[in-house]
Structure formats: C-alpha cells, structure tokens
C-alpha cells in the first residue's frame, strides 16, 4: 500500500468518524445542554448527555421555557445541583437571563454550629453555597467569579434576605431545600419575576432540621400533586440515578434508603 493510499484511507476513516460522532450527538440533541465555556486560556465546547432517563426528564424541564419552577428531589449523587447549575450557566452565557441567584437554608449537618464567620455576606455564605460554587469554578477562573460577584451577576442570598424582593431575568437555585420550612418555601417561590426560573433541589432523607410537619420541600411536592400546574415540574430521583462512585449506592442502602 502506497503512502498516498494510506493517507486517503486515513482521511476516509476520519470522515466516517466525524459523521458517526455527529450522528451520535444528533440523537441527544433535545436532551443536551451545550455550553461554550472558556476556562483559563482556551475555549472548550462540549455536550452534557443525560446518563439516566430521570436526568433526561430533568434536563428537558430545565430547558423548557414554559416551566418556571422545577423541583428535583432524591438521593445524593444524582446530579440535581450539578445539572441545575450547568443549565443556569448556559442561560447566563446565552443572554437568556441577567443574573444567577444562589440560596439555601443556613443549616449545618445535624444543625452543627460553625460559630462567627468573618468577612462580608459572600464570605459568610460561602460554606453554605460551596457545592454551587464548585460547579462555577469548573467553568470560570477565580478572577471572573470575583468580578461576577462584585457586579452581582452572581448573587449569594440567604433566605432571610429574600423577603420582599422580586427577581426578574434571573435563574434562582434553591439548594438543600429539604431544610426549609413551609413559610420559607412559599416566600422564596413567590420571589420569581418576569423571565425568571427557580430550580429547587433537595433530599428528603437528609434532614438537618428535625421536623416533618413543617417541611417546605415535602409540603410543596404534595401541593404539586393535589394542585398541579403546567408551569411547575417535579422530578423524583431514585438510587438507580446515582452517578457518583458505585459505593455511594451501597452506603445509601446501608442507611435504609
């Protein structure tokens, strides 16, 4: 085989490989979050493919403009927070919203006390919102995140500070919602403004406040069943959807989930 023939064969295989990749991407086009991100010095474009049917349903609802509120609940490691943050970053980068608002109940594991935290509001809330910022740091350098915080393109807001506000043109991520009360949940959900979306995530098996009768997440899930709304979507994850290390499923089973 001549060098020229080898070159043509490689070129042909390359075209076939590209076509196969394009066809594979096409299959997932409706279930894909496509981000044009620029971490550090180079631009990377990639597709986020759902790994389970539940993730597919979740992504569809996140991308659906008619769903103003999306609730995702279930065990750890299923991608509830991660996918919500990716969809929010996508919306921000495409100009579909002007800001991201990150909030969660300031309740430690087993109501563990952390004592006085120095610094401004962002510094005080940083321990509570670290899982959300872990996702941001995958796609933005520290300097860019600092700029977005300074300009309030990304806002950290304790639940206490949400009362009385209206949030237009924003994606609001409400994480660890299983630790909210009914009044807190109602207050947050009614903050939504024009062209905004609220994503509520939580795990009812990881309650750090020892109550069941006044649980905001459980109460709202029940309300969506008795009074359904076309503007609200709920997604329930199970152990089959866990995408972390395989031992996580075994640990959750040990604890009776």
C-alpha positions as CSV (number, residue, x, y, z in Angstrom):
1,X,0.0,0.0,0.0
2,X,1.5,3.4,-1.0
3,X,1.8,6.3,1.3
4,X,-0.8,8.2,-0.9
5,X,-3.3,5.3,-0.5
6,X,-2.7,5.2,3.3
7,X,-3.3,8.9,3.5
8,X,-6.6,8.6,1.6
9,X,-7.7,5.7,3.8
10,X,-7.0,7.7,6.9
11,X,-8.8,10.7,5.5
12,X,-11.8,8.5,4.7
13,X,-11.8,7.0,8.2
14,X,-11.6,10.4,9.6
15,X,-14.7,11.5,7.7
16,X,-16.6,8.4,8.9
17,X,-15.5,9.0,12.5
18,X,-16.7,12.6,12.2
19,X,-20.0,11.5,10.7
20,X,-20.6,8.9,13.4
21,X,-19.9,11.5,16.1
22,X,-22.2,14.0,14.5
23,X,-24.9,11.3,14.3
24,X,-24.5,10.3,17.9
25,X,-24.8,14.0,19.0
26,X,-27.9,14.4,16.9
27,X,-29.6,11.6,18.8
28,X,-29.2,13.5,22.1
29,X,-29.9,17.0,20.7
30,X,-33.1,17.5,22.6
31,X,-31.6,16.2,25.9
32,X,-28.3,18.1,25.7
33,X,-27.0,21.1,27.5
34,X,-24.4,22.6,25.2
35,X,-22.0,25.1,26.8
36,X,-19.5,27.3,25.1
37,X,-17.1,27.8,28.0
38,X,-13.7,29.4,28.2
39,X,-11.8,28.1,31.3
40,X,-8.4,29.5,31.6
41,X,-6.8,30.2,28.1
42,X,-8.8,28.0,25.7
43,X,-12.3,27.7,24.6
44,X,-14.0,24.3,25.1
45,X,-17.3,23.2,23.6
46,X,-18.9,20.1,24.9
47,X,-22.2,18.3,25.3
48,X,-23.7,17.2,28.5
49,X,-25.5,13.9,27.9
50,X,-28.1,12.6,30.4
51,X,-26.9,9.4,32.0
52,X,-30.3,8.2,33.1
53,X,-33.9,8.6,32.0
54,X,-34.6,10.7,35.0
55,X,-31.8,13.0,34.2
56,X,-33.2,13.3,30.6
57,X,-36.6,14.4,32.1
58,X,-34.8,16.8,34.4
59,X,-32.8,18.4,31.6
60,X,-35.9,18.7,29.4
61,X,-37.7,20.6,32.2
62,X,-34.7,22.8,32.9
63,X,-34.5,23.8,29.2
64,X,-38.3,24.2,28.9
65,X,-39.2,27.9,28.9
66,X,-42.8,27.1,29.9
67,X,-41.6,25.6,33.2
68,X,-41.0,28.5,35.6
69,X,-40.3,26.3,38.6
70,X,-38.5,22.9,38.5
71,X,-38.2,20.8,41.6
72,X,-35.7,17.9,41.7
73,X,-35.5,15.6,44.8
74,X,-33.9,12.4,45.6
75,X,-30.7,10.8,46.9
76,X,-27.2,12.2,46.8
77,X,-25.1,11.9,43.7
78,X,-27.9,12.0,41.1
79,X,-26.9,15.4,39.5
80,X,-29.7,17.5,40.9
81,X,-27.5,20.5,41.8
82,X,-24.9,19.9,39.1
83,X,-27.3,19.9,36.2
84,X,-29.2,22.9,37.6
85,X,-26.0,24.9,37.8
86,X,-25.0,23.9,34.2
87,X,-28.4,24.9,32.9
88,X,-28.1,28.2,34.7
89,X,-24.6,28.9,33.4
90,X,-25.9,28.1,29.9
91,X,-28.8,30.6,30.2
92,X,-26.5,33.3,31.5
93,X,-24.0,32.8,28.7
94,X,-26.7,32.9,26.1
95,X,-28.1,36.1,27.5
96,X,-31.4,34.4,28.5
97,X,-31.0,35.8,32.0
98,X,-29.0,38.6,33.6
99,X,-28.0,37.0,36.8
100,X,-27.8,33.9,38.9
101,X,-29.1,33.9,42.5
102,X,-27.8,31.1,44.8
103,X,-29.5,30.4,48.0
104,X,-30.1,27.7,50.6
105,X,-31.1,27.4,54.3
106,X,-28.1,28.2,56.5
107,X,-28.4,24.9,58.4
108,X,-25.4,22.8,59.1
109,X,-25.3,19.0,59.1
110,X,-27.2,17.9,62.2
111,X,-27.5,21.6,63.0
112,X,-23.8,21.8,63.6
113,X,-22.7,25.2,64.8
114,X,-19.9,27.0,62.9
115,X,-19.6,30.0,65.1
116,X,-19.0,33.5,63.9
117,X,-17.8,33.8,60.3
118,X,-15.7,36.9,59.4
119,X,-16.0,38.9,56.2
120,X,-18.8,40.2,54.0
121,X,-22.0,38.5,53.2
122,X,-20.4,36.4,50.4
123,X,-17.7,35.2,52.7
124,X,-20.3,34.3,55.4
125,X,-22.4,32.4,53.0
126,X,-19.5,30.7,51.2
127,X,-19.6,27.5,53.4
128,X,-23.3,27.1,52.6
129,X,-23.0,27.6,48.9
130,X,-19.8,25.8,48.3
131,X,-21.4,22.9,46.3
132,X,-22.8,25.5,43.9
133,X,-19.5,27.4,43.5
134,X,-17.7,24.1,42.9
135,X,-19.6,23.9,39.6
136,X,-18.9,27.6,38.8
137,X,-15.2,27.0,39.3
138,X,-15.2,24.3,36.7
139,X,-16.0,26.9,34.1
140,X,-14.8,30.2,35.3
141,X,-11.5,31.3,36.8
142,X,-11.4,32.8,40.3
143,X,-10.9,36.3,39.0
144,X,-14.0,36.1,36.8
145,X,-16.1,34.7,39.6
146,X,-15.0,37.6,41.8
147,X,-16.0,40.1,39.1
148,X,-19.4,38.5,38.7
149,X,-19.9,38.6,42.5
150,X,-18.9,42.3,42.6
151,X,-21.2,43.2,39.7
152,X,-24.0,40.9,41.2
153,X,-24.2,38.9,38.1
154,X,-23.8,36.0,40.5
155,X,-25.5,36.7,43.9
156,X,-25.4,34.8,47.1
157,X,-28.5,35.5,49.1
158,X,-29.5,34.0,52.5
159,X,-33.2,33.1,52.6
160,X,-33.7,35.8,55.2
161,X,-32.7,38.4,52.7
162,X,-35.1,37.3,50.0
163,X,-38.3,38.5,51.7
164,X,-39.9,41.4,49.9
165,X,-37.8,41.1,46.7
166,X,-38.9,40.4,43.1
167,X,-36.2,38.8,40.9
168,X,-36.7,39.4,37.2
169,X,-34.4,38.0,34.4
170,X,-32.8,35.6,36.9
171,X,-32.1,31.9,37.5
172,X,-32.6,31.2,41.2
173,X,-31.1,27.9,42.5
174,X,-32.5,26.9,45.9
175,X,-30.3,24.1,47.1
176,X,-30.8,21.8,50.2
177,X,-34.5,22.8,50.2
178,X,-35.3,19.8,52.5
179,X,-34.1,22.1,55.4
180,X,-36.6,24.8,54.6
181,X,-39.9,25.5,56.4
182,X,-43.3,25.8,54.7
183,X,-43.2,29.6,55.1
184,X,-39.6,29.8,53.7
185,X,-40.6,27.8,50.7
186,X,-43.6,29.9,50.0
187,X,-41.7,33.1,50.5
188,X,-38.9,32.0,48.0
189,X,-41.2,30.7,45.3
190,X,-43.2,34.0,45.3
191,X,-40.0,36.0,44.6
192,X,-40.0,35.0,41.0
193,X,-40.2,37.8,38.5
194,X,-40.7,38.1,34.7
195,X,-38.4,35.9,32.6
196,X,-37.1,34.0,35.7
197,X,-36.8,30.4,36.7
198,X,-36.5,28.8,40.1
199,X,-34.8,25.4,40.5
200,X,-35.4,23.7,43.8
201,X,-33.2,20.8,44.8
202,X,-33.2,18.6,47.9
203,X,-33.1,15.2,49.5
204,X,-35.9,14.3,52.0
205,X,-33.6,11.6,53.5
206,X,-31.0,14.2,54.6
207,X,-33.0,16.4,57.0
208,X,-30.8,18.5,59.3
209,X,-33.8,20.2,60.9
210,X,-35.6,17.6,62.9
211,X,-39.2,18.2,61.7
212,X,-41.6,16.6,59.3
213,X,-44.8,18.5,59.9
214,X,-43.3,21.8,58.7
215,X,-41.0,20.7,55.9
216,X,-41.1,23.1,53.0
217,X,-39.9,20.7,50.3
218,X,-42.2,17.9,51.2
219,X,-45.2,20.2,51.6
220,X,-44.6,21.8,48.1
221,X,-44.2,18.3,46.5
222,X,-47.5,17.3,47.9
223,X,-49.1,20.5,46.7
224,X,-48.0,20.0,43.2
225,X,-49.8,16.6,43.3
226,X,-53.1,18.0,44.7
227,X,-53.0,21.3,42.7
228,X,-50.9,20.6,39.6
229,X,-49.6,23.5,37.4
230,X,-48.3,23.5,33.9
231,X,-45.7,26.0,34.9
232,X,-44.3,23.7,37.7
233,X,-42.3,20.5,37.0
234,X,-41.2,17.9,39.6
235,X,-38.6,15.3,39.1
236,X,-38.0,12.4,41.5
237,X,-34.7,10.6,41.6
238,X,-34.1,7.1,42.9
239,X,-31.0,5.1,43.7
240,X,-30.9,4.0,40.1
241,X,-29.9,7.5,39.2
242,X,-26.9,7.8,41.4
243,X,-23.9,8.7,39.2
244,X,-21.2,9.1,41.9
245,X,-18.8,6.3,42.9
246,X,-20.6,2.9,43.0
247,X,-20.0,2.6,46.7
248,X,-22.4,5.6,47.3
249,X,-25.4,3.4,46.4
250,X,-24.2,0.7,48.8
251,X,-23.8,3.3,51.6
252,X,-27.2,4.7,51.0
253,X,-28.7,1.2,51.1
254,X,-26.8,0.6,54.4
255,X,-28.7,3.6,55.8
256,X,-32.0,2.3,54.6
257,X,-32.6,4.4,51.6
